[in-house]
Amino acid sequence: MGEIQQQLKQDTLQKHLSVERKFLKIASVKTCVGYSRYLKIMYLYHKRYSEVSRYYCNLTELDDKHNKLISYLEYDMLDLDIIFKNTIKPFKTTTPAEALGIGYVIEGSTLGSAILHKQLNKNQNVKLPDRYFIALQKAQPHRWNSFIHKLDDFKQNYSTLLSSAINAFDELETIASNEAKETL
């Protein structure tokens, strides 16, 4: 594990746990309603950061898969008759360190997809659409390893990496909270 990745993991742990608790409460994939919320939240989150993902993918020489992920999310939501609208404005990043800090949260969040996908398949009597999860699993973990190696190049910009990662966690939590309010 790289030095910067280890430091980011330690310094964002409380935010990560807070977001995880929020998801378990309002967007658990153990129910169809929770899964629908999860898809909508991830759709809005990926839309919010689609331009940022292009930026950090160029920096890390990764394929930008986020537009495909957005399409898979849309197909999965359509299969469930979920009405969705893009009410979120894309975030524009100004520095490579900011893009990588946000990318740390985006790419890191995809690592848990395998666990969620297993939960989804185990807990449902009905087969739910899972294009999004399948696409994530195909890309990980080599993507993560390629991504984290680039973080060490930005050691001198650690404060920007950290603040943008924390802001990305906050944004995910805000989107989840707003989605919970809309569906209650």
C-alpha positions, 0 to 999 in steps of 0.5 A: 500500500502506498504511503499517500493511500495509507495516509488518506485511508487513515485521515478519511476513515471517519467520513468513510464510515459515516457514508457507509452508515448512511447507505446501510440505513437508506440504500441497502441493497437488501431490499428492492426499495433500498437498491432503487435508492442506491442506483439513483444515488450512484447515478447522481454521484457519477453524473456530478463527477463525470468531468472529474473522472475524465481528468483523473483518468488522463492523469493516471492513464486509466480508461474513463469508464464513468460514462459507461457506468452512467449508462448501465445505471440508467438501464438498470433504473429503467428496468426497475421503472425508476424515474430519474432526472439529472438535477445535479450540476457537474463539478469542475476541478481546477487541479490534478491533486483535487481530481485525484482526491475525488478520484480516490473516493470514486475509485475506492467506492467501486471496490465494495461493489463485489460485496454489494453484488453478492448481497444483492444476489443472495437477498433477492428472490427476484433477479434485479438488474445488475449491469452496473455491478457487473461493469464495476467488477470487470474493472477492479481491482487492477484499476485501483492498483493503477490509481493508487500508485499515482497518488504518491506523485502528489505527496507535496499536495497532500492537503488538497488530496485530503480536502477534495476526498473529504468533500467528495465523501460529503457530496456522496452523503448529501446526495444520499440524504437528499434521495432519502428525503425525496422518497420518504 
